[in-house]
Amino acid sequence: MSAPAPSPLAIVDAEPLPRQEEVLTDAALAFVAELHRRFTPRRDELLARRAERRAEIARTSTLDFLPETAAIRADDSWKVAPAPAALNDRRVEITGPTDRKMTINALNSGAKVWLADFEDASAPTWENVVLGQVNLIDAYTRNIDFTDPKSGKSYALRPNEELATVVMRPRGWHLNERHLVDADGTPVPGAFVDFGLYFFHNAQRLLDLGKGPYFYLPKTESHLEARLWNDVFVFAQDYVGIPQGTIRATVLIETITAAYEMEEILYELRDHASGLNAGRWDYLFSIVKNFRDGGARFVLPDRNAVTMTAPFMRAYTELLVRTCHKRGAHAIGGMAAFIPSRRDAEVNKVAFEKVRADKDREAGDGFDGSWVAHPDLVPIAMESFDKVLGDKPNQKDRLREDVHVEAADLIAVDSLDAKPTYNGLVNAVQVGIRYIEAWLRGLGAVAIFNLMEDAATAEISRSQIWQWINAGVEFENGDRATPELARKVAAEELSEIRKEIGEQAFAAGHWQEAHDLLLKVSLDENYADFLTLPAYEQLAG
């Protein structure tokens, strides 16, 4: 018997991990290499196209629905493929990274779906990338358990029929995987590593379990990027020998440009599409990023003042519901990020009321499901959707033909009365430093001030600091947003953290690095497209 062919990809600058050989097999890496060979050139072209489009927005300060795809929008005859049984009822979805404890807790949570996250809720250390794949394989083969070393508490899976359906989220198109390179030393896009390893190992296994390989697609900016994913899916299904249309993808509409192409995105993925999701923080980050030269009318107030009832956010979410239901797709609502406190019943009471109101509104607007970040929120969100859905799996029959959204409605940021505040600046600095420090330690989902934060949070934080300084915002206390003020607030926060956690913990962390990186991406004249790009250069592991 001949030896297996050597892998066409090389693992570089990475310490060996336990059980990595179960994931990084020659056959799996050959598949990832083929994805890279065939599709990375198109990925690169699409990233260049993003920059061109951003330059056009800087020139015009506007966006519109695409004239060249008007016929797709006008054609009422097409629909996305019917949902498979395992994805027909999505009334509550829980999100989180794929560490071992979270994998068990999310699957056991009572939610209909778990978004198993290799993207914003996961810092892309090599350990998280590889062992997250191990954990999912172990879950599907029921070889997973976990004992907390601190508490001694043990965790194990419930029976299969009680487990959430997994929808896996790979990294966005912009991130590369530095530890996996081709013969020329070019890194493979993280999206192909995450998707490729998961699909190769689990597609048939999931079919045998009565489910399938289901994905969330993040940071999509155009229907051409959706077309690339669709071509990847067609190739992948042929490669492993499963029927076309087995894959299902839900696209996050979390960029302002994608909001103008929702129908076209569903059309490109129509044989594989299962829905769209309204992702709030990345969406606001995208508005700031794209319209940062647009003057005062695009200046956002404090992030917590931009609720989903803001007119331009209502336009976005209602258009999403109408678009999805017109095309037979699921409309999935936004994140309830609150983390219950075991010490403060009053904090819980107020937060639970807010979560309930938010989920009642989404269910009433026609969404088919929504996101939560903590198992304790599953029953609250479930109750909101149960009241509206009853025994029905979804409400795709609510076509929302009463909704009429004009192009200008989606970018009417100046319809808000709220203004940026000094406390908003302080909060942006606090959350930015605390999140980035945890990310540099390999944590992507972090509880900060009773909220579960992920990379989108840090993006909106640093974007608002950047925008307010560049717009010369004057706060209610008379202070003007300047680099000097941001540095002063950041220095005060660093000092406060040192007092809060003590010298030893401070020295053991990445606090100075996080402080410096937040200021770099908040104050640099050249706005970094993604905070995670310079942060990845500093990420150990």
ZAZAKE-749824 format. One record per residue (C-alpha): residue number from 1; residue in one letter; z, y, x. Coordinates in Angstrom, 1 decimal, always signed. Each point is the difference from the previous one (the first is absolute). Layout:
BEGIN
   k r     pz     py     px
 NUM a      Z      Y      X
...
END
This chain:
BEGIN
   k r     pz     py     px
   1 m   +0.0   +0.0   +0.0
   2 s   -1.0   +3.4   +1.4
   3 a   +2.5   +2.8   +0.5
   4 p   -0.1   +2.8   -2.6
   5 a   -2.1   +3.0   +0.9
   6 p   +2.0   +2.8   +1.6
   7 s   +0.8   +2.9   -2.4
   8 p   -2.5   +2.9   +0.1
   9 l   +3.0   +2.4   -0.2
  10 a   +2.7   +0.6   +2.5
  11 i   +3.7   +0.7   -0.7
  12 v   +1.1   +2.8   +2.4
  13 d   +3.3   +1.7   +0.9
  14 a   +1.9   -2.2   -2.5
  15 e   +3.1   -2.2   +0.6
  16 p   -0.5   -3.5   -1.4
  17 l   +1.6   -0.4   -3.4
  18 p   +1.6   -3.1   -1.5
  19 r   -2.6   -2.0   -2.1
  20 q   -2.8   +2.5   +0.8
  21 e   -2.2   -3.0   +0.7
  22 e   +0.1   -0.9   -3.7
  23 v   -1.6   +3.3   -0.9
  24 l   -2.1   +0.9   +3.1
  25 t   -2.1   -3.2   +0.0
  26 d   -3.4   -0.1   +1.6
  27 a   -1.6   -0.5   -3.4
  28 a   +1.8   +2.9   -1.6
  29 l   -0.7   +2.3   +3.0
  30 a   -3.7   -1.0   -0.1
  31 f   -0.1   +1.1   -3.6
  32 v   +1.7   +3.4   +0.8
  33 a   -2.4   +0.4   +2.9
  34 e   -3.0   -0.5   -2.3
  35 l   +1.4   +2.6   -2.4
  36 h   +0.3   +2.3   +2.9
  37 r   -3.5   -0.6   +1.3
  38 r   -1.7   +0.3   -3.3
  39 f   +2.0   +2.9   -1.6
  40 t   +1.7   +2.2   +2.5
  41 p   -3.1   +2.0   +0.8
  42 r   -0.2   +1.0   -3.7
  43 r   +3.7   +0.7   +0.0
  44 d   -0.6   +2.4   +2.9
  45 e   -2.8   +1.7   -1.9
  46 l   +2.1   +0.5   -3.1
  47 l   +2.8   +1.5   +2.1
  48 a   -2.5   +2.5   +1.4
  49 r   -1.2   +0.7   -3.5
  50 r   +3.6   +0.9   -1.0
  51 a   +0.1   +2.7   +2.7
  52 e   -3.4   +1.4   -1.3
  53 r   +1.3   +0.1   -3.6
  54 r   +3.2   +1.7   +1.1
  55 a   -2.0   +2.7   +1.8
  56 e   -2.0   +0.5   -3.2
  57 i   +3.2   +0.5   -2.0
  58 a   +1.2   +2.5   +2.6
  59 r   -3.2   +1.9   -0.5
  60 t   +0.0   +0.0   -3.8
  61 s   +3.6   -0.5   -1.1
  62 t   -1.2   -2.2   -2.9
  63 l   -0.9   -3.5   -1.1
  64 d   -2.1   -1.3   -2.8
  65 f   -1.1   -3.3   -1.5
  66 l   -3.0   -1.4   +1.9
  67 p   -3.4   +0.9   -1.5
  68 e   -1.7   -2.9   +1.8
  69 t   +2.2   -2.6   -1.9
  70 a   -0.1   +1.7   -3.4
  71 a   -2.1   -3.0   -1.4
  72 i   +2.9   -2.4   +0.9
  73 r   +2.5   +2.1   -1.9
  74 a   -2.4   +0.4   -3.0
  75 d   -0.8   -3.7   -0.3
  76 d   +2.5   -1.4   -2.5
  77 s   -1.2   -3.6   +0.4
  78 w   +1.7   -1.1   +3.2
  79 k   +3.6   -1.3   +0.2
  80 v   +2.0   -1.5   +2.9
  81 a   +0.5   -3.8   +0.0
  82 p   +2.7   -1.3   -2.4
  83 a   +3.5   -0.2   +1.5
  84 p   +1.1   -3.5   +1.1
  85 a   +3.0   -1.3   -1.9
  86 a   +2.4   +0.7   +2.8
  87 l   -0.9   +3.7   +0.0
  88 n   -0.4   +0.6   -3.7
  89 d   +3.6   +1.2   -0.6
  90 r   +1.0   +2.5   +2.7
  91 r   +2.6   +2.0   -1.9
  92 v   +2.4   +0.3   +2.9
  93 e   -0.9   -0.2   +3.7
  94 i   +2.5   +0.1   +2.8
  95 t   -1.0   +1.3   +3.5
  96 g   +1.3   -0.7   +3.4
  97 p   -0.6   -1.4   +3.6
  98 t   -0.4   -3.7   +0.8
  99 d   +3.1   -0.6   +2.0
 100 r   +1.7   -3.3   -0.9
 101 k   +2.8   +1.3   -2.2
 102 m   -2.3   +2.4   -1.9
 103 t   -2.6   -2.7   -0.6
 104 i   +2.6   -2.2   -1.8
 105 n   +1.6   +2.9   -1.9
 106 a   -3.3   +1.4   -1.2
 107 l   -1.4   -3.3   -1.1
 108 n   +3.3   -0.7   -1.9
 109 s   +0.3   +3.6   -1.4
 110 g   -1.2   -0.7   -3.5
 111 a   -3.0   +2.4   +0.6
 112 k   -3.4   -1.3   -1.0
 113 v   -1.6   +1.0   +3.3
 114 w   +1.3   +0.5   +3.6
 115 l   -2.1   +2.4   +2.1
 116 a   +0.6   -1.8   +3.4
 117 d   -0.5   +3.0   +2.3
 118 f   -1.5   +0.0   +3.5
 119 e   -0.8   +3.7   -0.5
 120 d   +2.2   +3.0   -0.7
 121 a   +3.2   -2.0   -0.5
 122 s   -0.4   -1.8   +3.3
 123 a   +0.0   +1.4   +3.5
 124 p   -2.9   -1.9   +1.7
 125 t   +1.9   -1.6   +2.9
 126 w   -1.6   -3.2   +1.1
 127 e   +3.1   -1.9   -1.2
 128 n   -0.4   +1.5   -3.5
 129 v   -3.7   -0.7   -0.1
 130 v   +0.2   -3.7   +1.1
 131 l   +3.4   -1.1   -1.5
 132 g   -0.8   +1.7   -3.3
 133 q   -2.9   -2.5   -0.2
 134 v   +2.3   -2.8   +0.9
 135 n   +2.4   +1.0   -2.8
 136 l   -2.7   +0.0   -2.6
 137 i   -1.3   -3.4   +1.1
 138 d   +3.5   -1.4   -0.2
 139 a   +0.5   +1.5   -3.4
 140 y   -3.1   -1.7   -1.4
 141 t   +1.0   -3.3   +1.5
 142 r   +3.6   +0.5   -1.1
 143 n   +1.3   -0.3   +3.6
 144 i   +1.9   +3.3   -0.1
 145 d   +3.7   +0.9   -0.1
 146 f   +2.1   +2.7   +1.5
 147 t   +3.7   +0.4   +0.9
 148 d   +1.2   +3.5   +0.6
 149 p   +1.8   -0.1   +3.4
 150 k   +2.4   +2.8   -1.0
 151 s   +1.0   -1.1   -3.5
 152 g   -0.7   -3.7   +0.3
 153 k   -1.8   +0.2   -3.4
 154 s   -2.9   -2.5   -0.4
 155 y   -3.3   +0.6   -1.8
 156 a   -2.4   -2.6   -1.3
 157 l   -3.0   +0.0   -2.4
 158 r   +0.2   -0.5   -3.7
 159 p   -2.4   -2.5   -1.6
 160 n   -3.7   +0.8   +0.4
 161 e   -0.5   +1.0   -3.6
 162 e   +2.7   +2.7   +0.3
 163 l   -1.5   +1.7   +3.2
 164 a   -2.0   +3.2   +0.1
 165 t   -3.7   -0.2   +0.6
 166 v   -0.7   +1.4   +3.5
 167 v   -2.5   +2.8   +0.5
 168 m   -0.2   +0.7   +3.7
 169 r   -0.7   +3.4   +1.5
 170 p   -1.8   +0.1   +3.4
 171 r   +0.0   +3.1   +2.2
 172 g   -2.4   +2.9   -0.7
 173 w   -3.4   +0.4   +1.7
 174 h   +1.3   +2.6   +2.5
 175 l   +2.5   -2.3   +1.8
 176 n   -1.0   -2.3   +2.9
 177 e   +2.0   -3.0   +1.2
 178 r   +0.5   +0.6   +3.7
 179 h   +1.3   -3.5   +0.8
 180 l   -3.3   -1.7   -1.1
 181 v   -3.1   +1.0   +1.8
 182 d   -3.6   -1.3   +0.4
 183 a   -1.8   -0.9   +3.2
 184 d   -0.7   +3.7   +0.7
 185 g   +3.6   +0.9   -0.4
 186 t   -0.6   +1.7   -3.4
 187 p   +3.0   -0.4   -2.4
 188 v   -0.7   -1.7   -3.4
 189 p   +0.7   +2.2   -3.0
 190 g   +3.5   -0.9   -1.5
 191 a   -1.6   -0.4   -3.4
 192 f   -2.1   -3.0   +1.3
 193 v   +3.0   -1.5   +1.8
 194 d   +2.3   +0.2   -3.1
 195 f   -2.6   -1.0   -2.5
 196 g   -1.7   -2.6   +2.2
 197 l   +3.1   -2.0   +1.0
 198 y   +1.4   +0.0   -3.5
 199 f   -3.2   -0.9   -1.7
 200 f   -0.9   -2.7   +2.5
 201 h   +3.3   -1.8   -0.2
 202 n   +0.8   +0.5   -3.7
 203 a   -3.1   +0.3   -2.1
 204 q   -0.3   -3.7   -0.9
 205 r   +3.8   -0.5   +0.0
 206 l   +0.3   +2.7   -2.7
 207 l   -2.8   -1.5   -2.1
 208 d   +1.8   -3.3   +0.1
 209 l   +3.1   +1.8   -1.3
 210 g   -1.9   +1.4   -3.0
 211 k   -0.3   +3.5   +1.5
 212 g   -2.3   +1.6   +2.6
 213 p   -0.4   +2.3   +2.9
 214 y   +0.8   +3.4   -1.5
 215 f   +0.0   +3.3   +1.9
 216 y   +1.0   +3.7   -0.3
 217 l   -2.5   +2.2   +1.9
 218 p   +1.7   +3.2   +1.4
 219 k   -1.2   +3.4   +1.1
 220 t   -3.5   -0.4   -1.5
 221 e   -1.9   +3.3   +0.1
 222 s   -3.4   -0.9   -1.6
 223 h   -2.0   -2.6   -1.8
 224 l   -1.8   -0.8   +3.2
 225 e   +3.3   -1.1   +1.5
 226 a   +0.5   -2.2   -3.1
 227 r   -3.6   -1.4   +0.6
 228 l   +1.0   -1.0   +3.5
 229 w   +3.0   -1.9   -1.3
 230 n   -2.2   -1.7   -2.6
 231 d   -2.4   -1.2   +2.7
 232 v   +3.0   -1.3   +2.0
 233 f   +1.2   -1.9   -3.1
 234 v   -3.5   -1.6   -0.6
 235 f   -0.2   -1.1   +3.6
 236 a   +3.6   -1.3   +0.2
 237 q   -0.4   -2.1   -3.1
 238 d   -3.1   -1.6   +1.3
 239 y   +1.5   -0.6   +3.4
 240 v   +3.0   -2.0   -1.3
 241 g   -2.0   -1.6   -2.9
 242 i   +1.7   +1.3   -3.1
 243 p   -1.9   +1.4   -3.0
 244 q   -1.2   +3.5   -0.1
 245 g   +2.3   +2.2   -2.1
 246 t   +3.1   -1.9   +1.0
 247 i   +1.4   +3.1   +1.8
 248 r   +1.4   +2.8   -2.1
 249 a   +0.7   +3.5   +1.3
 250 t   +2.0   +2.9   -1.4
 251 v   -0.9   +3.3   +1.6
 252 l   +2.6   +2.7   +0.6
 253 i   -1.4   +3.3   -1.2
 254 e   +2.2   +1.9   +2.5
 255 t   -2.5   +2.4   +1.4
 256 i   -1.5   +3.1   -1.7
 257 t   -3.5   -1.0   +0.8
 258 a   +0.4   -3.5   -1.6
 259 a   +1.2   +1.7   -3.2
 260 y   -3.5   +1.3   -0.4
 261 e   -1.6   -3.5   +0.5
 262 m   +2.2   -2.3   -2.1
 263 e   -2.8   -1.4   -2.1
 264 e   -2.2   -0.5   +3.1
 265 i   +2.8   -1.8   +1.9
 266 l   +0.4   -2.4   -2.9
 267 y   -3.7   -0.4   -0.2
 268 e   -0.4   -0.9   +3.7
 269 l   +2.8   -2.6   -0.4
 270 r   -0.8   -1.1   -3.5
 271 d   -0.2   -3.7   +0.7
 272 h   +3.3   +0.2   +1.9
 273 a   +1.8   +3.0   -1.6
 274 s   +3.2   -0.4   -2.0
 275 g   +1.3   +3.6   -0.3
 276 l   +0.9   +3.3   +1.5
 277 n   +3.4   +1.4   +0.9
 278 a   +1.3   +3.6   +0.0
 279 g   +1.8   +0.5   +3.4
 280 r   +1.8   +3.3   -0.2
 281 w   +1.2   +1.0   +3.5
 282 d   -3.2   -0.9   +1.9
 283 y   -2.0   +1.8   -2.8
 284 l   +2.0   +3.2   +0.6
 285 f   -0.4   -0.5   +3.8
 286 s   -3.7   -0.4   -0.5
 287 i   -0.2   +3.3   -2.0
 288 v   +1.8   +1.9   +2.8
 289 k   -2.1   -1.7   +2.7
 290 n   -3.4   +0.8   -1.6
 291 f   +0.8   +3.4   -1.4
 292 r   +2.1   +1.3   +2.8
 293 d   -2.3   +2.9   +0.7
 294 g   -0.3   +0.9   -3.7
 295 g   +2.5   +2.8   -0.2
 296 a   +3.0   +0.7   -2.2
 297 r   -1.4   -1.8   -3.1
 298 f   +0.3   -3.4   +1.7
 299 v   +3.5   +0.5   +1.4
 300 l   +2.3   -2.7   -1.5
 301 p   +3.6   +0.7   -0.8
 302 d   +2.9   -2.4   +1.1
 303 r   -1.1   -3.6   -0.5
 304 n   +2.7   -0.7   -2.5
 305 a   -1.2   +2.9   -2.1
 306 v   -3.5   -1.6   -0.4
 307 t   +0.8   -2.5   -2.8
 308 m   -2.5   -2.2   -1.8
 309 t   +0.0   +2.5   -2.9
 310 a   -1.6   +2.7   +2.1
 311 p   -3.3   +0.9   -1.6
 312 f   -2.2   -1.1   +3.0
 313 m   +2.0   -3.3   +0.3
 314 r   -0.3   -0.6   -3.7
 315 a   -3.8   +0.5   +0.3
 316 y   -0.1   -2.6   +2.8
 317 t   +2.1   -2.7   -1.7
 318 e   -1.6   +0.4   -3.4
 319 l   -3.5   -0.2   +1.4
 320 l   +1.1   -3.1   +1.9
 321 v   +1.2   -1.7   -3.2
 322 r   -3.2   +1.0   -1.9
 323 t   -2.2   -1.2   +2.9
 324 c   +1.7   -3.3   +0.4
 325 h   +0.0   -0.9   -3.7
 326 k   -3.6   +1.1   -0.5
 327 r   -0.9   -2.6   +2.7
 328 g   +2.4   -2.8   -1.0
 329 a   +2.3   +0.6   +3.0
 330 h   +3.8   +0.3   +0.3
 331 a   +1.5   +3.4   +0.4
 332 i   +3.2   -0.2   +2.1
 333 g   +2.5   +2.9   +0.2
 334 g   +2.0   +1.5   +2.8
 335 m   +3.1   -0.8   +2.0
 336 a   +3.6   +0.2   -1.2
 337 a   +1.5   +0.5   +3.4
 338 f   +3.7   +0.3   -0.9
 339 i   +2.5   -2.3   +1.8
 340 p   +3.1   -0.7   -2.0
 341 s   +3.3   +0.9   +1.6
 342 r   +3.0   -2.4   -0.2
 343 r   +2.3   +2.9   +0.7
 344 d   -1.1   +2.6   -2.5
 345 a   -0.4   -1.0   -3.7
 346 e   -0.9   +3.6   -1.0
 347 v   -2.9   +0.1   +2.5
 348 n   -1.3   -3.3   -1.5
 349 k   +0.3   +1.2   -3.5
 350 v   -2.0   +3.2   +0.6
 351 a   -2.6   -1.8   +2.0
 352 f   -0.4   -2.9   -2.4
 353 e   -0.6   +2.6   -2.8
 354 k   -2.7   +1.6   +2.1
 355 v   -1.6   -3.4   +0.8
 356 r   +0.1   -0.9   -3.7
 357 a   -1.6   +3.2   -1.1
 358 d   -2.8   -0.4   +2.7
 359 k   -0.8   -3.5   -1.1
 360 d   +0.2   +0.8   -3.7
 361 r   -2.6   +2.8   +0.7
 362 e   -2.3   -2.3   +1.9
 363 a   +0.2   -2.8   -2.6
 364 g   -0.6   +2.7   -2.7
 365 d   -3.0   +1.4   +1.8
 366 g   -1.7   -3.5   +0.1
 367 f   +0.9   -1.3   +3.4
 368 d   +0.1   -3.8   +0.1
 369 g   +2.8   -0.2   +2.6
 370 s   +1.8   +2.0   +2.6
 371 w   +1.8   -0.3   +3.4
 372 v   +3.7   -0.2   +1.0
 373 a   +1.6   -0.1   +3.4
 374 h   +3.2   -1.9   -0.8
 375 p   +0.8   -3.1   -2.0
 376 d   +2.6   +1.9   -2.1
 377 l   -2.8   +2.1   -1.4
 378 v   -2.1   -2.9   -1.2
 379 p   +1.9   -0.4   -3.3
 380 i   -0.2   +3.8   -0.7
 381 a   -3.8   +0.1   +0.5
 382 m   -0.4   -3.3   -1.8
 383 e   +1.7   +1.4   -3.1
 384 s   -2.2   +3.1   +0.0
 385 f   -3.2   -2.1   +0.0
 386 d   +1.4   -2.7   -2.3
 387 k   +0.6   +2.6   -2.7
 388 v   -3.7   +1.0   +0.1
 389 l   -1.7   -3.3   +0.8
 390 g   +2.2   -2.5   -1.9
 391 d   -1.6   -3.4   +0.5
 392 k   -3.3   +1.5   +1.2
 393 p   -0.7   -0.4   +3.8
 394 n   -1.5   +3.5   +0.3
 395 q   -1.3   +2.8   -2.0
 396 k   -3.6   +0.2   +1.3
 397 d   -1.1   +0.3   -3.6
 398 r   +1.4   +3.6   +0.0
 399 l   -3.1   +1.8   +1.1
 400 r   +1.5   +3.5   +0.2
 401 e   -3.3   +1.6   -1.2
 402 d   +2.1   +3.1   -0.8
 403 v   +0.2   +0.7   +3.8
 404 h   -2.4   +2.6   +1.3
 405 v   +0.4   +1.0   +3.6
 406 e   -2.2   +2.6   +1.8
 407 a   -0.5   +0.0   +3.7
 408 a   +2.1   +3.2   +0.5
 409 d   +3.0   -1.6   -1.9
 410 l   +0.6   -2.4   +2.8
 411 i   +0.6   +2.7   +2.6
 412 a   +1.7   +2.6   -2.2
 413 v   +3.0   +0.1   +2.3
 414 d   +0.6   +3.6   -0.9
 415 s   +0.8   -1.0   -3.6
 416 l   +3.6   -0.8   +1.3
 417 d   +2.6   +2.7   -0.3
 418 a   +2.3   -1.4   +2.7
 419 k   -0.1   +1.5   +3.5
 420 p   +1.0   -1.4   +3.4
 421 t   +3.7   +0.5   +0.7
 422 y   +2.1   +0.1   +3.2
 423 n   +1.9   -3.1   -1.2
 424 g   -3.4   -1.7   -0.4
 425 l   -0.8   +0.7   +3.7
 426 v   +3.4   -1.4   +1.0
 427 n   -0.6   -3.1   -2.0
 428 a   -3.5   -0.5   +1.4
 429 v   +1.5   +0.2   +3.5
 430 q   +2.9   -2.3   -0.8
 431 v   -2.1   -2.7   -1.6
 432 g   -2.7   +0.3   +2.6
 433 i   +2.3   -0.5   +3.0
 434 r   +2.0   -2.8   -1.6
 435 y   -3.0   -1.9   -1.2
 436 i   -1.9   +0.3   +3.3
 437 e   +3.0   -1.1   +2.0
 438 a   +0.3   -3.2   -2.1
 439 w   -3.8   -0.6   +0.2
 440 l   +0.2   +0.2   +3.8
 441 r   +2.7   -2.8   -0.2
 442 g   -2.5   -2.1   -2.0
 443 l   +1.2   +0.8   -3.5
 444 g   -2.6   +1.2   -2.6
 445 a   +2.1   +0.0   -3.2
 446 v   +3.1   +2.2   +0.5
 447 a   +2.8   +1.1   -2.4
 448 i   +0.5   +3.7   +0.5
 449 f   +2.2   +2.1   -2.4
 450 n   -0.1   -2.8   -2.7
 451 l   -3.8   -0.2   +0.1
 452 m   -2.2   -2.8   +1.5
 453 e   -2.3   +1.9   +2.3
 454 d   -3.2   -1.2   +1.8
 455 a   -2.7   +1.5   +2.2
 456 a   -1.4   +2.0   -2.9
 457 t   +3.3   +1.9   -0.2
 458 a   -0.2   +1.0   +3.7
 459 e   -3.6   +1.1   -0.5
 460 i   +0.8   +2.3   -2.9
 461 s   +3.0   +1.4   +1.8
 462 r   -1.8   +0.9   +3.2
 463 s   -3.1   +1.2   -2.0
 464 q   +2.1   +2.4   -2.1
 465 i   +1.7   +1.5   +3.2
 466 w   -3.5   +0.4   +1.5
 467 q   -1.4   +1.6   -3.2
 468 w   +2.9   +2.4   -0.6
 469 i   -0.1   +1.3   +3.6
 470 n   -3.7   +0.4   +0.0
 471 a   +0.1   +1.8   -3.4
 472 g   +2.8   +2.3   +1.1
 473 v   +2.2   -1.0   -2.9
 474 e   +3.0   +2.2   -0.7
 475 f   +3.0   -1.9   -1.4
 476 e   +2.4   +1.3   -2.6
 477 n   +2.6   +0.8   +2.6
 478 g   -2.3   +2.4   +1.8
 479 d   -0.8   -2.4   +2.9
 480 r   -3.7   -0.5   +0.8
 481 a   -1.4   -3.4   +0.9
 482 t   -0.7   +0.2   +3.8
 483 p   +0.0   -2.5   +2.9
 484 e   +3.3   +1.5   +1.2
 485 l   +1.7   -0.6   -3.4
 486 a   -1.2   -3.6   -0.1
 487 r   +1.3   -0.5   +3.6
 488 k   +3.4   +1.5   -1.0
 489 v   +0.3   -2.2   -3.1
 490 a   -1.0   -3.1   +2.0
 491 a   +2.5   +0.8   +2.8
 492 e   +2.8   +0.4   -2.6
 493 e   -1.0   -3.3   -1.7
 494 l   +0.1   -1.8   +3.4
 495 s   +3.4   +1.4   +0.7
 496 e   +1.2   -1.0   -3.5
 497 i   -1.3   -3.6   +0.4
 498 r   +1.8   -0.3   +3.4
 499 k   +3.3   +1.0   -1.7
 500 e   -0.7   -2.2   -3.0
 501 i   -0.7   -3.3   +1.9
 502 g   +1.9   +0.6   +3.3
 503 e   -1.2   +0.2   +3.6
 504 q   -0.4   -3.7   +0.6
 505 a   -2.3   -0.6   -3.0
 506 f   -1.9   +3.2   +0.7
 507 a   -0.7   -1.0   +3.5
 508 a   -1.1   -3.5   -1.1
 509 g   -2.5   +1.4   -2.4
 510 h   -3.3   +1.9   +0.3
 511 w   +1.3   +3.3   -1.4
 512 q   -1.4   +2.4   +2.6
 513 e   -3.4   -1.7   -0.1
 514 a   +0.0   +0.3   -3.8
 515 h   +1.0   +3.6   +0.1
 516 d   -2.7   +0.8   +2.6
 517 l   -2.7   -1.9   -1.8
 518 l   +0.7   +1.6   -3.4
 519 l   -0.2   +3.5   +1.6
 520 k   -3.2   -1.0   +1.9
 521 v   -1.9   -1.1   -3.2
 522 s   +1.5   +2.9   -2.0
 523 l   -0.7   +2.8   +2.4
 524 d   -3.2   -1.0   +1.9
 525 e   -2.9   +2.3   -0.9
 526 n   -2.2   -3.2   -0.1
 527 y   +1.3   -1.8   -3.1
 528 a   +0.2   -3.8   +0.8
 529 d   -1.8   -2.0   -2.7
 530 f   +2.9   -2.5   -0.2
 531 l   +3.5   +0.2   +1.4
 532 t   -0.1   -3.7   +0.7
 533 l   -2.8   +0.4   +2.6
 534 p   +2.1   +1.9   +2.6
 535 a   +3.2   -1.9   -1.1
 536 y   -1.7   -3.4   +0.7
 537 e   -0.5   +1.1   +3.6
 538 q   +3.8   +0.2   +0.2
 539 l   +0.8   -3.1   -2.0
 540 a   +1.5   -2.7   +2.2
 541 g   -1.0   -3.6   -0.7
END
